[in-house]
Amino acid sequence: MNNLSKAAVVATTLLALAPVTATADSGIYFGASIGNSTLKDDFDGFDVDTSSNSVRFVAGWQFNNYFSLEGGYQNFGAFEQRFESAGPPIDVSLKADGFTLGATGFIPLGLNFSLYGRAGAFFWDGDAELNNVSQANPGDTNLYYGGGVKYALTDNIALLGDWTLYELEDTETEVFALGFTYRF
């Protein structure tokens, strides 16, 4: 089964379960986070090991204290690294961004704290450049998953700290991020 089919099965299952979990504590929310994304892999003989600043924006529906569905946008920034060779140096730049569709499960640890895990499909496009010349424009649908901690400042505003792993074809990118959500 290809990744797009897997994503469709996951999304259909999550949407089918959503009405069962709805309660009076439900609500629309949006959020944003900034973080650090890392990439360690071999790309056509270049051993890339670098990091970049990343941003994420999300919007979703929290059905109760334990479950939400959300969609979002993730931009990893530019992974840039210079390689010295016998000739002139070679500058490698790898970029990727895309949209997410997934679910988040929460485990409340008290009035303000909760742990959470998230998983879903990542619909992404990328660009690989050598010396500012585009070499490839990959794109695919792959999985993402991660977890973190949430601290509710008020009934509407919460702070988040999390780790998420995004699969990008044959490589993976980790993102450590801090952010917030605002629930209406």
For each residue, the residues with C-beta under 8 A, 3 or more apart:
1: 5 6 9
2: 5 6
3: 6 7 121 140 141 142 143
4: 7 8 141
5: 1 2 8 9
6: 1 2 3 9 10 121 143
7: 3 4 10 11 101 120 121 123 141 143
8: 4 5 11 12
9: 1 5 6 12 13
10: 6 7 13 14 102 119 120 121
11: 7 8 14 15 101 120 121
12: 8 9 15 16
13: 9 10 16 17
14: 10 11 17 18 69 102 103
15: 11 12 18 69
16: 12 13
17: 13 14 20 21
18: 14 15 21 22 61 63 69
19: 22
20: 17
21: 17 18 63 64 66 67
22: 18 19 26 63 64
23: 26 63 64
24:
25: 62 64 65
26: 22 23 61 62 63 64
27: 61 62 183 184
28: 59 60 61 183 184
29: 58 59 60 61 62 68 70 181 182 183 184
30: 57 58 59 60 181 182
31: 57 58 59 160 179 180 181 182
32: 55 56 57 58 179 180
33: 55 56 160 162 177 178 179 180
34: 53 54 55 56 177 178 179
35: 53 54 55 56 175 176 177 178 179
36: 51 52 53 54 175 176 177
37: 51 52 53 54 76 77 79 173 174 175
38: 50 51 173 174 175
39: 48 49 50 51 52 76 79 94 171 173
40: 48 49
41: 48 170 171 172
42: 45 46 47 48
43: 46 48 92 94 128
44:
45: 42
46: 42 43 81 83 90 92
47: 42
48: 39 40 41 42 43 79 81 92 94
49: 39 40 81
50: 38 39 79 80 81
51: 36 37 38 39 79
52: 36 37 39 76 77 78 79 80
53: 34 35 36 37 77
54: 34 35 36 37 74 75 76 77 175 177
55: 32 33 34 35 74 75 77
56: 32 33 34 35 72 73 74 75 175 177 179
57: 30 31 32 72 73
58: 29 30 31 32 70 71 72 73 100 181
59: 28 29 30 31 70 71 72
60: 28 29 30 68 69 70 71 72 104
61: 18 26 27 28 29 68 69 70
62: 25 26 27 29 67 68 183
63: 18 21 22 23 26 66 67 68 69
64: 21 22 23 25 26 67
65: 25 106 108 114
66: 21 63 105 106 107 108
67: 21 62 63 64 103 104 105 106
68: 29 60 61 62 63 103 104 106
69: 14 15 18 60 61 63 102 103 104
70: 29 58 59 60 61 100 101 102 103 104 118
71: 58 59 60 99 100 101 102
72: 56 57 58 59 60 99 100
73: 56 57 58 97 98 99 100
74: 54 55 56 97 98 99 100 122 124 166 175
75: 54 55 56 97
76: 37 39 52 54 79 95 96 97 166 173 175
77: 37 52 53 54 55 95
78: 52 93 94 95
79: 37 39 48 50 51 52 76 92 93 94 95
80: 50 52 91 92 93 94
81: 46 48 49 50 91 92
82: 89 90 91 92
83: 46 89 90 91 92
84: 89
85: 88 89 90
86:
87:
88: 85
89: 82 83 84 85
90: 46 82 83 85 130 131
91: 80 81 82 83 129 130 131 132
92: 43 46 48 79 80 81 82 83 128 129 130
93: 78 79 80 127 128 129 132
94: 39 43 48 78 79 80 126 127 128 129
95: 76 77 78 79 126 127 129
96: 76 124 125 126 127 168 173
97: 73 74 75 76 124 125 126
98: 73 74 122 123 124 125 139
99: 71 72 73 74 122 123 124
100: 58 70 71 72 73 74 120 121 122 123 144
101: 7 11 70 71 120 121 123
102: 10 14 69 70 71 118 119 120 121 144
103: 14 67 68 69 70 118 119 120
104: 60 67 68 69 70 116 117 118
105: 66 67 116 117 118
106: 65 66 67 68 114 115 116 150
107: 66 114 115 116
108: 65 66 113 114
109: 113 114 115
110: 113
111: 152
112: 151 152 153
113: 108 109 110 149 150 151 152
114: 65 106 107 108 109 149 150 152
115: 106 107 109 147 148 149 150
116: 104 105 106 107 147 148 149 150 162
117: 104 105 145 146 147
118: 70 102 103 104 105 144 145 146 147 162 164
119: 10 102 103 143 144 145 146
120: 7 10 11 100 101 102 103 143 144 145
121: 3 6 7 10 11 100 101 102 141 142 143 144
122: 74 98 99 100 141 142 143 144 166 167 168
123: 7 98 99 100 101 141
124: 74 96 97 98 99 139 140 141 142 166 168
125: 96 97 98 137 138 139
126: 94 95 96 97 136 137 138 139 168
127: 93 94 95 96 134 136 137
128: 43 92 93 94 134 135 136 137 138
129: 91 92 93 94 95 132 133 134 135
130: 90 91 92 133 135
131: 90 91
132: 91 93 129
133: 129 130
134: 127 128 129 137
135: 128 129 130
136: 126 127 128
137: 125 126 127 128 134
138: 125 126 128 168 169
139: 98 124 125 126
140: 3 124 168 169
141: 3 4 7 121 122 123 124
142: 3 121 122 124 166 167 168 169
143: 3 6 7 119 120 121 122 167
144: 100 102 118 119 120 121 122 164 165 166 167
145: 117 118 119 120 164 165
146: 117 118 119 162 163 164 165 175
147: 115 116 117 118 162 163
148: 115 116 160 161 162 163
149: 113 114 115 116 160 161 162
150: 106 113 114 115 116 158 159 160 181
151: 112 113 158 159 160
152: 111 112 113 114 155 157 158
153: 112 157 158 159
154: 157
155: 152 183
156: 182 183 184
157: 152 153 154 180 181 182 183
158: 150 151 152 153 180 181 183
159: 150 151 153 178 179 180
160: 31 33 148 149 150 151 177 178 179 180 181
161: 148 149 177 178
162: 33 116 118 146 147 148 149 176 177 179
163: 146 147 148 174 175 176 177
164: 118 144 145 146 174 175 177
165: 144 145 146 172 173 174 175
166: 74 76 122 124 142 144 172 173 174 175
167: 122 142 143 144 171 172
168: 96 122 124 126 138 140 142 171 172 173
169: 138 140 142
170: 41
171: 39 41 167 168
172: 41 165 166 167 168
173: 37 38 39 76 96 165 166 168
174: 37 38 163 164 165 166
175: 35 36 37 38 54 56 74 76 146 163 164 165 166
176: 35 36 162 163
177: 33 34 35 36 54 56 160 161 162 163 164
178: 33 34 35 159 160 161
179: 31 32 33 34 35 56 159 160 162
180: 31 32 33 157 158 159 160
181: 29 30 31 58 150 157 158 160
182: 29 30 31 156 157
183: 27 28 29 62 155 156 157 158
184: 27 28 29 156
